Amino acid sequence: MIKVIGFDLDDTLWAVKPVIIGAEVALKAYLKDCLPNVDFSQERLLTIRKQLLEEDPSLSFKLTVFRQTLLTRTMTDSGLETSQTEQLAAAAMAVFLQARNQVIFYPGTFAALSELAEDYILCALTNGNADIKKLGLDHLFEFSLSAEQVGAAKPDPTLFEAALKRTNIKAHEMIYVGDDPLLDVDAAAQLGIRTIWKSNPKKQSDLITKPDAQIQQLSELPAAVAQIIERHC
């Protein structure tokens, strides 16, 4: 019996690329206005990013901490006082995160989630740093877990295992919906979780594990869930 449906967020419920581009533009404008004398060029940021990852590889999945640390280090290297840089970096991150959560949902998303939320526990399991409250999804999702919170990014099983533990269910009692063949479909299936692939033709060749169902549009999701239940439960 299916009790929980988990969701990836970026590129599953919305297209992430334009969102990140918009957030980067907002951040750049803010920094230029507040700190016009600090060099935030792409070349310099890439150099500091490399340094930070060499110092602490775990930052690769701590997206919010990583970006804020990057901003802080860039400011500090420019001669600003540490106490000042921490406050400025936090304010800059608030600007970025506000824009990062301004998404355009794929058609049919809210209708599908609303229908499923009537019968199942819905949750978000993401490697990203989208916020279900800022997204207006917190009335549909009972909880959200990120790689940053659990200390490991998909395809590591930790994120899925944390959701199973939190809901006190077995793997076969959960369906996971995602767009990435490796990070979402294969990673969840390895634990025995049922999977629905939000298909992307560009990633078709990456499929290792056949999903239990496949959809093109979010409006197809309730029917896909019903199909899995009919076949396996």
C-alpha beads as a LAMMPS data file, in Angstrom:
LAMMPS data file: protein, C-alpha beads

233 atoms
232 bonds

1 atom types
1 bond types

-500.0 500.0 xlo xhi
-500.0 500.0 ylo yhi
-500.0 500.0 zlo zhi

Masses

1 110.0

Atoms # bond

1 1 1 0.000 0.000 0.000
2 1 1 1.400 3.387 -0.979
3 1 1 1.409 5.868 1.884
4 1 1 3.968 8.523 0.885
5 1 1 4.818 10.270 -2.372
6 1 1 8.137 12.091 -2.465
7 1 1 9.159 14.688 -5.008
8 1 1 12.289 16.105 -6.450
9 1 1 11.741 19.838 -7.050
10 1 1 14.043 21.478 -9.600
11 1 1 13.229 20.398 -13.167
12 1 1 10.462 18.163 -11.820
13 1 1 7.909 20.774 -10.746
14 1 1 9.480 23.685 -12.645
15 1 1 12.374 24.472 -14.989
16 1 1 15.312 25.431 -12.795
17 1 1 17.707 27.079 -15.259
18 1 1 15.762 30.342 -15.719
19 1 1 15.182 30.495 -11.964
20 1 1 18.877 30.317 -11.130
21 1 1 19.751 32.798 -13.872
22 1 1 17.198 35.228 -12.444
23 1 1 18.516 34.759 -8.913
24 1 1 22.085 35.330 -10.080
25 1 1 21.031 38.555 -11.822
26 1 1 19.255 39.779 -8.683
27 1 1 22.276 38.953 -6.524
28 1 1 24.713 40.635 -8.897
29 1 1 22.616 43.812 -8.986
30 1 1 22.407 43.870 -5.192
31 1 1 26.139 43.410 -4.733
32 1 1 26.962 46.041 -7.331
33 1 1 24.707 48.521 -5.560
34 1 1 25.912 47.757 -2.017
35 1 1 29.565 46.920 -2.634
36 1 1 30.631 48.566 -5.902
37 1 1 34.336 48.393 -4.984
38 1 1 34.445 44.640 -4.352
39 1 1 35.401 42.412 -7.270
40 1 1 32.637 39.818 -7.730
41 1 1 33.685 38.918 -11.252
42 1 1 32.984 35.388 -12.454
43 1 1 36.698 34.671 -12.759
44 1 1 37.418 35.663 -9.183
45 1 1 34.417 33.793 -7.800
46 1 1 35.437 30.618 -9.619
47 1 1 38.931 30.847 -8.131
48 1 1 37.583 31.230 -4.610
49 1 1 34.994 28.478 -5.168
50 1 1 37.805 26.090 -6.051
51 1 1 39.731 27.067 -2.928
52 1 1 36.704 26.544 -0.690
53 1 1 35.929 23.115 -2.149
54 1 1 39.528 22.040 -1.652
55 1 1 39.270 23.123 1.996
56 1 1 35.870 21.492 2.527
57 1 1 34.522 19.142 -0.195
58 1 1 31.209 18.770 1.652
59 1 1 30.313 22.296 0.567
60 1 1 29.435 20.821 -2.828
61 1 1 26.007 19.823 -1.496
62 1 1 25.618 22.571 1.117
63 1 1 24.387 25.022 -1.479
64 1 1 23.222 27.847 0.765
65 1 1 26.191 27.640 3.118
66 1 1 28.550 27.349 0.142
67 1 1 27.263 30.450 -1.615
68 1 1 27.197 32.503 1.568
69 1 1 30.713 31.359 2.472
70 1 1 31.849 32.273 -1.039
71 1 1 30.460 35.778 -0.657
72 1 1 31.965 36.171 2.806
73 1 1 35.412 35.015 1.670
74 1 1 35.320 37.308 -1.362
75 1 1 34.491 40.301 0.808
76 1 1 37.067 39.404 3.445
77 1 1 39.773 39.015 0.801
78 1 1 38.873 42.519 -0.348
79 1 1 39.754 43.931 3.068
80 1 1 36.358 44.179 4.736
81 1 1 36.055 43.344 8.432
82 1 1 34.803 39.827 9.228
83 1 1 31.858 41.037 11.305
84 1 1 30.769 43.256 8.444
85 1 1 31.196 40.605 5.759
86 1 1 29.051 38.081 7.605
87 1 1 26.153 40.533 7.834
88 1 1 26.539 41.645 4.228
89 1 1 26.744 38.073 2.949
90 1 1 23.629 37.084 4.898
91 1 1 21.722 40.037 3.432
92 1 1 22.926 39.159 -0.076
93 1 1 21.852 35.548 0.363
94 1 1 18.389 36.692 1.395
95 1 1 18.127 38.515 -1.927
96 1 1 19.319 35.449 -3.829
97 1 1 16.992 33.033 -2.042
98 1 1 13.998 35.290 -2.523
99 1 1 14.588 35.268 -6.281
100 1 1 15.556 31.585 -6.250
101 1 1 12.061 30.742 -5.031
102 1 1 10.282 32.748 -7.729
103 1 1 9.439 29.824 -9.979
104 1 1 6.973 29.142 -12.766
105 1 1 5.389 25.773 -12.058
106 1 1 4.816 23.363 -14.893
107 1 1 1.168 23.286 -16.030
108 1 1 -1.010 21.030 -13.917
109 1 1 1.331 20.956 -10.926
110 1 1 -1.006 22.362 -8.270
111 1 1 -4.019 20.386 -9.458
112 1 1 -2.048 17.119 -9.387
113 1 1 -0.487 17.797 -5.978
114 1 1 -3.814 18.874 -4.486
115 1 1 -5.486 15.684 -5.675
116 1 1 -2.716 13.446 -4.346
117 1 1 -2.494 15.290 -1.013
118 1 1 -6.026 14.128 -0.213
119 1 1 -4.878 10.505 0.051
120 1 1 -1.126 10.493 0.594
121 1 1 1.609 12.141 2.605
122 1 1 3.544 14.354 0.206
123 1 1 7.140 15.392 0.827
124 1 1 10.006 17.058 -1.016
125 1 1 13.448 15.450 -1.171
126 1 1 15.891 17.691 -2.961
127 1 1 19.567 18.324 -3.558
128 1 1 18.709 21.994 -4.049
129 1 1 17.764 24.812 -1.706
130 1 1 14.245 25.697 -2.777
131 1 1 11.927 26.448 0.155
132 1 1 8.427 24.922 0.098
133 1 1 7.101 27.750 2.299
134 1 1 8.373 30.474 -0.013
135 1 1 7.096 28.438 -2.951
136 1 1 3.611 28.238 -1.479
137 1 1 3.696 24.448 -1.288
138 1 1 3.742 23.989 2.488
139 1 1 -0.025 23.395 2.611
140 1 1 0.439 20.382 0.320
141 1 1 3.783 18.955 1.472
142 1 1 3.971 17.686 5.024
143 1 1 7.748 18.145 5.104
144 1 1 10.801 18.851 3.013
145 1 1 14.322 17.470 3.342
146 1 1 17.406 18.705 1.523
147 1 1 20.864 17.266 0.975
148 1 1 22.185 20.138 3.053
149 1 1 20.001 19.091 5.982
150 1 1 20.826 15.378 5.976
151 1 1 24.491 15.717 5.053
152 1 1 24.504 13.867 1.735
153 1 1 23.227 14.449 -1.783
154 1 1 21.364 12.075 -4.076
155 1 1 22.186 9.496 -5.351
156 1 1 23.435 8.753 -1.839
157 1 1 20.532 6.950 -0.098
158 1 1 20.591 9.126 3.037
159 1 1 17.924 11.552 1.837
160 1 1 15.491 8.742 0.986
161 1 1 16.267 6.854 4.173
162 1 1 15.588 9.975 6.233
163 1 1 12.144 10.294 4.641
164 1 1 11.349 6.628 5.272
165 1 1 12.396 6.970 8.903
166 1 1 10.437 10.178 9.389
167 1 1 7.223 8.644 8.036
168 1 1 7.869 5.221 9.583
169 1 1 7.184 3.310 6.395
170 1 1 8.853 0.614 4.294
171 1 1 10.481 1.484 0.971
172 1 1 7.758 -0.228 -1.095
173 1 1 5.167 2.021 0.558
174 1 1 6.653 5.102 -1.084
175 1 1 6.676 6.514 -4.607
176 1 1 9.333 9.005 -5.657
177 1 1 8.822 11.407 -8.550
178 1 1 11.809 13.005 -10.274
179 1 1 13.335 14.050 -13.576
180 1 1 16.858 12.691 -13.239
181 1 1 17.377 9.037 -14.243
182 1 1 20.358 8.592 -11.928
183 1 1 19.732 10.885 -8.972
184 1 1 16.007 10.230 -8.755
185 1 1 14.868 7.056 -10.504
186 1 1 17.858 4.780 -10.014
187 1 1 18.762 6.061 -6.546
188 1 1 15.232 5.548 -5.198
189 1 1 14.743 2.207 -6.947
190 1 1 17.930 0.856 -5.382
191 1 1 16.162 1.068 -2.022
192 1 1 12.968 -0.545 -3.267
193 1 1 11.034 2.718 -3.598
194 1 1 8.572 2.883 -6.495
195 1 1 9.468 5.545 -9.047
196 1 1 7.817 7.875 -11.533
197 1 1 10.041 9.543 -14.080
198 1 1 9.128 13.060 -15.228
199 1 1 10.674 12.276 -18.572
200 1 1 13.239 14.411 -20.316
201 1 1 14.257 13.283 -23.822
202 1 1 17.747 14.702 -23.272
203 1 1 18.238 12.280 -20.379
204 1 1 16.663 9.186 -21.961
205 1 1 20.058 7.571 -22.546
206 1 1 20.922 7.943 -18.854
207 1 1 18.195 5.552 -17.722
208 1 1 19.634 2.572 -15.864
209 1 1 16.585 1.426 -13.924
210 1 1 13.213 1.316 -15.630
211 1 1 10.778 3.521 -13.705
212 1 1 7.480 2.080 -12.505
213 1 1 5.723 4.784 -14.503
214 1 1 6.644 7.627 -16.811
215 1 1 4.905 10.959 -17.362
216 1 1 5.353 13.843 -19.749
217 1 1 3.197 16.362 -17.877
218 1 1 2.369 16.799 -14.194
219 1 1 -1.322 16.464 -15.034
220 1 1 -0.604 12.773 -15.742
221 1 1 0.696 12.168 -12.228
222 1 1 -2.467 10.993 -10.408
223 1 1 -3.136 8.432 -13.136
224 1 1 0.474 7.216 -12.948
225 1 1 0.172 6.745 -9.194
226 1 1 -3.059 4.804 -9.668
227 1 1 -1.337 2.662 -12.283
228 1 1 1.462 1.731 -9.880
229 1 1 -0.988 0.909 -7.102
230 1 1 -3.064 -1.283 -9.409
231 1 1 0.024 -3.154 -10.581
232 1 1 1.869 -3.632 -7.310
233 1 1 -0.516 -3.219 -4.385

Bonds

1 1 1 2
2 1 2 3
3 1 3 4
4 1 4 5
5 1 5 6
6 1 6 7
7 1 7 8
8 1 8 9
9 1 9 10
10 1 10 11
11 1 11 12
12 1 12 13
13 1 13 14
14 1 14 15
15 1 15 16
16 1 16 17
17 1 17 18
18 1 18 19
19 1 19 20
20 1 20 21
21 1 21 22
22 1 22 23
23 1 23 24
24 1 24 25
25 1 25 26
26 1 26 27
27 1 27 28
28 1 28 29
29 1 29 30
30 1 30 31
31 1 31 32
32 1 32 33
33 1 33 34
34 1 34 35
35 1 35 36
36 1 36 37
37 1 37 38
38 1 38 39
39 1 39 40
40 1 40 41
41 1 41 42
42 1 42 43
43 1 43 44
44 1 44 45
45 1 45 46
46 1 46 47
47 1 47 48
48 1 48 49
49 1 49 50
50 1 50 51
51 1 51 52
52 1 52 53
53 1 53 54
54 1 54 55
55 1 55 56
56 1 56 57
57 1 57 58
58 1 58 59
59 1 59 60
60 1 60 61
61 1 61 62
62 1 62 63
63 1 63 64
64 1 64 65
65 1 65 66
66 1 66 67
67 1 67 68
68 1 68 69
69 1 69 70
70 1 70 71
71 1 71 72
72 1 72 73
73 1 73 74
74 1 74 75
75 1 75 76
76 1 76 77
77 1 77 78
78 1 78 79
79 1 79 80
80 1 80 81
81 1 81 82
82 1 82 83
83 1 83 84
84 1 84 85
85 1 85 86
86 1 86 87
87 1 87 88
88 1 88 89
89 1 89 90
90 1 90 91
91 1 91 92
92 1 92 93
93 1 93 94
94 1 94 95
95 1 95 96
96 1 96 97
97 1 97 98
98 1 98 99
99 1 99 100
100 1 100 101
101 1 101 102
102 1 102 103
103 1 103 104
104 1 104 105
105 1 105 106
106 1 106 107
107 1 107 108
108 1 108 109
109 1 109 110
110 1 110 111
111 1 111 112
112 1 112 113
113 1 113 114
114 1 114 115
115 1 115 116
116 1 116 117
117 1 117 118
118 1 118 119
119 1 119 120
120 1 120 121
121 1 121 122
122 1 122 123
123 1 123 124
124 1 124 125
125 1 125 126
126 1 126 127
127 1 127 128
128 1 128 129
129 1 129 130
130 1 130 131
131 1 131 132
132 1 132 133
133 1 133 134
134 1 134 135
135 1 135 136
136 1 136 137
137 1 137 138
138 1 138 139
139 1 139 140
140 1 140 141
141 1 141 142
142 1 142 143
143 1 143 144
144 1 144 145
145 1 145 146
146 1 146 147
147 1 147 148
148 1 148 149
149 1 149 150
150 1 150 151
151 1 151 152
152 1 152 153
153 1 153 154
154 1 154 155
155 1 155 156
156 1 156 157
157 1 157 158
158 1 158 159
159 1 159 160
160 1 160 161
161 1 161 162
162 1 162 163
163 1 163 164
164 1 164 165
165 1 165 166
166 1 166 167
167 1 167 168
168 1 168 169
169 1 169 170
170 1 170 171
171 1 171 172
172 1 172 173
173 1 173 174
174 1 174 175
175 1 175 176
176 1 176 177
177 1 177 178
178 1 178 179
179 1 179 180
180 1 180 181
181 1 181 182
182 1 182 183
183 1 183 184
184 1 184 185
185 1 185 186
186 1 186 187
187 1 187 188
188 1 188 189
189 1 189 190
190 1 190 191
191 1 191 192
192 1 192 193
193 1 193 194
194 1 194 195
195 1 195 196
196 1 196 197
197 1 197 198
198 1 198 199
199 1 199 200
200 1 200 201
201 1 201 202
202 1 202 203
203 1 203 204
204 1 204 205
205 1 205 206
206 1 206 207
207 1 207 208
208 1 208 209
209 1 209 210
210 1 210 211
211 1 211 212
212 1 212 213
213 1 213 214
214 1 214 215
215 1 215 216
216 1 216 217
217 1 217 218
218 1 218 219
219 1 219 220
220 1 220 221
221 1 221 222
222 1 222 223
223 1 223 224
224 1 224 225
225 1 225 226
226 1 226 227
227 1 227 228
228 1 228 229
229 1 229 230
230 1 230 231
231 1 231 232
232 1 232 233
